[in-house]
């Protein structure tokens, strides 16, 4: 933080203080969504397969 102020001086805006929040990127959201869809499909498929064997 102090190093950034030394390099920029008065030219740089103040660096905000606070917690760092990790937000998934669009690619990560795509992987999460795909995993959910495949998981839901697998559960439905297994339930219908069990029902047809009985």
VEXDREN-2710 file (C-alpha; in Angstrom, 1 decimal):
% VEXDREN-2710
k/r/px/py/pz
1/UNK/0.0/0.0/0.0
2/UNK/2.7/2.5/1.0
3/UNK/4.8/1.4/-2.0
4/UNK/1.9/2.3/-4.4
5/UNK/1.6/5.8/-2.8
6/UNK/5.4/6.3/-3.1
7/UNK/5.3/5.4/-6.8
8/UNK/2.2/7.4/-7.8
9/UNK/2.4/10.3/-5.4
10/UNK/-0.7/12.6/-5.8
11/UNK/-1.5/11.2/-9.3
12/UNK/-3.1/8.0/-8.2
13/UNK/-6.5/7.9/-6.5
14/UNK/-6.7/6.5/-3.0
15/UNK/-6.5/2.7/-2.9
16/UNK/-9.7/1.5/-1.2
17/UNK/-9.3/-0.4/2.1
18/UNK/-11.5/-3.4/2.8
19/UNK/-11.9/-7.1/2.4
20/UNK/-11.0/-8.8/-0.8
21/UNK/-14.0/-10.6/-2.3
22/UNK/-13.4/-13.4/-4.8
23/UNK/-16.1/-13.3/-7.5
24/UNK/-16.2/-16.2/-10.0
25/UNK/-15.5/-15.3/-13.6
26/UNK/-18.0/-16.0/-16.4
27/UNK/-16.0/-19.2/-17.3
28/UNK/-16.2/-20.4/-13.7
29/UNK/-20.0/-19.7/-13.6
30/UNK/-20.3/-21.8/-16.8
31/UNK/-18.5/-24.7/-15.2
32/UNK/-20.7/-24.5/-12.1
33/UNK/-23.8/-24.3/-14.1
34/UNK/-22.8/-27.2/-16.3
35/UNK/-21.9/-29.4/-13.3
36/UNK/-25.3/-28.6/-11.8
37/UNK/-27.2/-29.5/-15.0
38/UNK/-25.3/-32.8/-15.4
39/UNK/-25.9/-33.6/-11.7
40/UNK/-29.6/-33.0/-12.0
41/UNK/-29.8/-35.0/-15.2
42/UNK/-27.9/-37.9/-13.5
43/UNK/-30.3/-38.0/-10.5
44/UNK/-33.3/-37.9/-12.8
45/UNK/-31.8/-40.6/-15.0
46/UNK/-31.0/-42.9/-12.0
47/UNK/-34.5/-42.5/-10.5
48/UNK/-36.3/-43.3/-13.8
49/UNK/-34.0/-46.3/-14.3
50/UNK/-34.7/-47.7/-10.9
51/UNK/-38.4/-47.2/-11.4
52/UNK/-38.4/-49.1/-14.8
53/UNK/-36.5/-52.1/-13.3
54/UNK/-39.0/-52.7/-10.5
END
